[in-house]
Amino acid sequence: MYLEPRPGIAWPSPHLCELKSAVRTLLDLDEDTAVIIRQLACGEAGCPPPETVVEVRPMDGEAHRWTLHRPADQITENELRTILLTNDPADRNLP
């Protein structure tokens, strides 16, 4: 068993873990519901800046996704609260 990440495998950042925990708390999710937060970035010239996708996937039911057009490290818990609780939980593209 590995206690530290294996070479070549990224370890989750503390900020991403905090954001996942905040999503779980704000939406009152059970442990069987997956919370996935991904930062997507293109490495080629002319690509848009990084964006962050927050996805909630319950075992039974419909998955929901929110896209924020900025890096994950710039997203705060207060911003998540505003986005998750004031927007319909459908696919959203948010600034």
N, C-alpha and C positions, 0 to 999 in steps of 0.2 A: 504494500500500500504506500502511495506517495503522500508525503506530508506537505510537500511544496509542489508547485506546478512542474510538470515534465518540461524538458527543453522544447521550445517551439510552440508551447501552448500558452495562450494569454490567460492571465489570472484576472478575474473580474475586479474592476476598480471599486474602491469603497463608495464612490459617488453613485455608480450604477446600482450597487446593492442598496443604498439609501433610497434611490428613486423607486426601485422595485418594491421595497418595503412600504414606501409612501403610497404607491398605487394600490397595493394590497389593503392597506388600512383605509384609504379614502373610499374605495369601492366595496369595502367589507367582504373581501374575497375569502373563500375557504382554501385550505391547503391543496385541494385537488385542482384548483384553477391555476393554470400556468400564466405567469407574467413575463413577457419577453421584451427587453429593451435593446434595440440595435442601433448603432450609429453607422450610417451608410455614407461612404465618401468615394468619389471617383478620383483616380490618380492621374487622369489625363488633363491636358491643357484645355481650357474652355468649359470645364464641367462646373456645375453649380456648387456652392459651398456644402459642407457636410450637413446631413439632416438626421434626425433621430426619430425612430419609429417605436411607439409604445403599443404593444399588442397584448390583449387579454384573451385567453383561450380556456373556457370552462370545459370540464369533461363532458357535460351534457349541455348543449346550447350553442348559441352563435358566438363566433369570435368577433372581437371588436378591435379597431386599430385607429390610432391617432398619429399623424405625422407632423413633426415640428421641424421647421426649416432652420435649424441651428444645431451645433454640436451638443452632445449630451452633458458635457461639463458646464454648459451655460444655463441649463434648465434647473430651476429651483423647485422645492416642494410647494411653495405658494403658487407658482405658475401651474404646476400639475393640478393642484386643487381647483384652480379656476377653470382649467381646460376640461378636466374630467367631470366636474360637477355641474358645469353650466352649458355643456354641449351634449347633444344627443349622442349616445354611445354607438354611433355608426362610424363608418370610415370617414375620417376628417383629415383635411390638409390645413394645418394651422400655421400662421406666421411664426 
